[in-house]
Amino acid sequence: MGPVNAADIQDFCARDWRLIERVKTDCWVEQKAAASPSAAIELAAGLLQYARRLRPDWPNTTEREADLASHIRLAGMLQRASQKPSC
C-alpha cells in the first residue's frame, strides 16, 4: 500500500454523512417495499447461511434461549400496550 494522501482523508472526513445516511435509508425503504415475501425469505436464508459460514455453531443454545426470552418480553410489552387503560 502506498503513502496516505492527506487531501483524500480530508475529503473523506468532509463528506455529508447525514445525506449519505438518508440516501441509504431511502434506498432500503424502496427495496423493502418492492420485495415480495419470498424475496425477503430468500434474503434471510442467505444471511443465515453467511452467518453459519462465519460461526457454524450459531446460534448456540444460550443465544437461542436469550433470543426467545427477548421475544417473550417484547410480546408482553406489545400486549400490555394494546390493552385499553381501565380508568
N, C-alpha and C positions, 0 to 999 in steps of 0.2 A: 504494500500500500504506500502511496506517495505522501508527500507532506500535506498537512491540512491547510486549506486556503481560508484565511480569516474572513474574507468577504463572503464566502459561501456559508460560513457559520452565522455571520451577521444576518444574511438574507433568510436563513432558516429561522432564526430567532424572531425576525421581524414579520413573519407570516401572520396573516389574520386567522389565528387559530379558532376563534369563535365562528367565523364564516365557514371554515373548513368543517367544523363540527356540525353546523347547521346543514350544510350540503350533504354530508354523510348521513345525517339523520333523515333528511328528506328522501334520500336515495333508498334507505332501508324501509321507510314507510311505504314508498311506492312499490318496492319489490314484494313486501309482505302483503300488500293489498292485492297485487296481481297474482300471487301464488295460490295454487289450488291446495286443498288439504293433502292430496297425495304428494305434491311437491314438498310441502312442509315436512311430511313424514319421511320422505326420501332424504331431505337435508338433515333431519335429526338422526337418521340411521347413519349417514356419512360422518356426522360429528361423533357419534358413539364409536364407530369403527376407528376413527382417528385417535380418540381418547384411549381406546384399548390398545392401540399400537404403542402409544407412549407409556401407558400403565396397564399391562394385561390384567392385573388384579382389580381394576377399577370397575365399579365401586365395590369396596370390600364390605364386610358385614357391618362394621362400625359406621361407615359412611352411609350405608343404606338405612340403618336404624336412625341416624341423625336426620337424614332426609325425610323419613317417614314422620318423625316427631315434628319437624318443621311444617309439614303438610297438615298434620293434625292440629297444630297450633293455629295455622292460618285458617283452616276450615272453621274452627271455633270462633275466631275473631270475625270472620265473614258472617257466620250465623248470628252472632250477637249483634253485629252492626245492622243486619237486615230485619231484626225484630223491632216492632213498634214499641216506643217507650210507654211504660204504664205510669201515667200521672194521676 
